Amino acid sequence: MSRKARMFNKKASDPKNRPDLVLNHLELQAGNIVADIGSGGGYFSLRFAEALGKDGVVFAVDTNPGFLEFIKENAREKGLDNVKTVLTSEDSLSLPENVDLVFMRNVCHHIPNRTAYFGELKNFLKEGGHIAILEYRKANHFTFHGLFGHYIPKEEILTEMTQAGFQLEKDLDFLPEQSFTIFSIKLPKKRPDYTRSHI
Ligand SMILES: C[S@@+](CC[C@H](N)C(=O)[O-])C[C@H]1O[C@@H](n2cnc3c(N)ncnc32)[C@H](O)[C@@H]1O
């Protein structure tokens, strides 16, 4: 198990996948609350924990208890006590209701009813909170993710997130294999205030 977790971390931290630039675009603030859904080996969970400081919290969320143990151990070794692990199942997710950022890297293709799932995430986001999605683009069929359908075309993510009630904030194009989009909750349009304008 830990071999797979290490392999995820090796890929996530590879300079060609621009982890520092990914972090910069998330614009995290000390004290923020972040949920890393599908945290895998936890490379990003631990980077978030360092960036958020002692007043921030990272929820490392995964369906695989072995990966969560691996993250717990690494966090302990690094002296990071702001990482909480959350074992989840495919169809139920429980998080606090004040999350600033939901981060989903290479996990959305595992989620069956994505539009409904994305819609549920709104229950956990703070007002002004964001969802960042990194996902393999339509891939070359000779790569692992291409061959096994582990990708989602960006247009599909945009459609699903719009249907779930989000609006696109950033559409970033610097990663070699993935799309990187950041969304916020779409607020209802303000109605014109006729009472004032007609006086
Ligand atoms: C390809 S790995 C990506 C790991 C990590 N995000 C990264 O970028 O290195 C996908 C991860 O999502 C987890 N996963 C799969 N389905 C999930 C679900 N419905 N909810 C949460 N995690 C899930 C897997 O156990 C695995 O750890």
The ligand as an ORCA input file, in Angstrom:
! r2SCAN-3c Opt
* xyz 0 1
  C      -5.024      8.708     -8.685
  S      -5.113      8.859     -6.941
  C      -4.738     10.597     -6.717
  C      -4.110     10.863     -5.382
  C      -3.729     12.317     -5.109
  N      -4.851     13.219     -5.203
  C      -2.643     12.759     -6.061
  O      -2.899     13.596     -6.915
  O      -1.520     12.259     -5.929
  C      -6.878      8.808     -6.618
  C      -7.193      8.719     -5.121
  O      -8.604      8.906     -4.940
  C      -9.083      7.957     -4.004
  N     -10.537      7.800     -4.257
  C     -11.173      7.069     -5.201
  N     -12.513      7.260     -5.154
  C     -12.731      8.155     -4.147
  C     -13.910      8.763     -3.606
  N     -15.130      8.499     -4.069
  N     -13.755      9.631     -2.579
  C     -12.520      9.928     -2.092
  N     -11.370      9.374     -2.567
  C     -11.482      8.500     -3.571
  C      -8.218      6.733     -4.245
  O      -8.211      5.847     -3.142
  C      -6.853      7.394     -4.483
  O      -6.178      7.613     -3.290
*
